[in-house]
Amino acid sequence: MSNKDHNYQEVYFTMGPISIYQFAEFSKCGMGAIKLYQYIKTKEGLTKSRWVKVDNVNAEKWFGLSSSSKWRAIKKLREKKLIEVESSNGRAPRIKIICPKKKVN
């Protein structure tokens, strides 16, 4: 079953393991970045895939992440090298978190 075959309705929680360090790093980029983090971790938990397609409809419905906030957060997070982005040419981007799960000195 491919990811597009899933029709998740009414998700009200973040699913999957969460790293406090990753959460803290994302929070430095604003509320949109936190909502994007929640969305990515939830989709990872639902699909069991590291690469997550971030569509506008579910991001808005599940976590209140508007399209403009999503793109601002993606830009900030990409600049800080916390995420990797594929196919962001006007379509729903595929995103993978590359931020380590704990602080590495």
C-alpha positions in Angstrom: 0.0 0.0 0.0 1.5 3.3 -1.0 1.3 6.5 1.1 -1.3 8.1 -1.2 -3.6 5.1 -0.5 -3.9 6.2 3.2 -6.7 8.5 4.1 -6.1 9.6 7.7 -9.0 11.5 9.2 -8.9 13.7 12.3 -5.4 13.3 13.7 -5.2 15.2 17.0 -1.8 14.1 18.3 1.9 13.7 17.4 2.6 10.0 16.7 6.0 8.4 17.1 9.0 9.0 19.2 10.0 12.6 19.8 13.5 13.8 20.6 13.5 16.7 23.0 16.7 18.0 21.5 15.2 18.0 18.0 12.1 19.7 19.3 14.2 22.4 21.0 16.2 23.0 17.8 13.0 23.3 15.7 11.4 25.6 18.3 14.3 28.1 17.7 12.8 28.6 14.2 9.3 29.6 15.5 5.8 28.2 15.9 5.5 27.1 12.2 8.6 25.0 12.6 7.2 23.3 15.7 3.9 22.5 13.8 6.0 21.2 10.9 7.9 19.0 13.3 4.7 17.6 14.8 3.4 16.9 11.3 6.6 15.2 10.1 6.8 13.0 13.3 3.1 12.1 13.0 3.4 11.1 9.3 6.6 9.1 10.1 4.7 7.2 12.8 1.7 6.6 10.5 3.7 5.6 7.3 6.8 4.2 8.9 8.9 6.2 6.4 11.6 8.8 7.1 10.7 10.8 4.0 7.4 12.6 4.5 5.2 14.3 1.9 4.0 17.6 3.5 0.6 18.4 1.9 -1.3 21.6 2.7 -4.6 20.1 3.5 -3.5 17.7 6.3 -0.9 20.1 7.7 -3.6 22.7 8.1 -6.3 20.3 9.4 -4.1 18.4 11.8 -1.8 21.1 13.2 -3.0 24.5 11.9 0.0 24.9 9.7 -0.9 27.2 6.8 0.8 27.0 3.4 2.7 30.3 3.9 3.9 29.3 7.4 4.9 25.9 6.1 7.2 27.4 3.4 8.7 30.0 5.8 9.5 27.2 8.3 10.9 24.9 5.6 13.2 27.8 4.4 14.5 28.4 8.0 14.9 24.8 8.8 16.7 24.0 5.6 19.1 27.0 6.2 19.9 25.6 9.7 20.5 22.1 8.2 17.8 20.6 10.4 15.8 19.1 7.4 16.5 17.8 3.9 13.9 18.7 1.2 13.1 16.9 -2.1 10.9 18.1 -4.9 9.9 21.5 -3.6 9.1 22.9 -7.0 5.6 24.2 -6.2 4.4 20.7 -5.2 4.1 19.2 -1.8 7.7 18.7 -0.7 9.1 15.5 0.7 11.0 16.3 3.9 13.3 14.3 6.1 14.6 15.4 9.5 18.4 15.3 9.6 18.9 17.0 13.0 20.6 14.6 15.4 18.4 13.2 18.2 20.8 14.5 20.8 23.5 17.1 21.1 26.8 16.0 19.7 29.9 17.8 21.0 
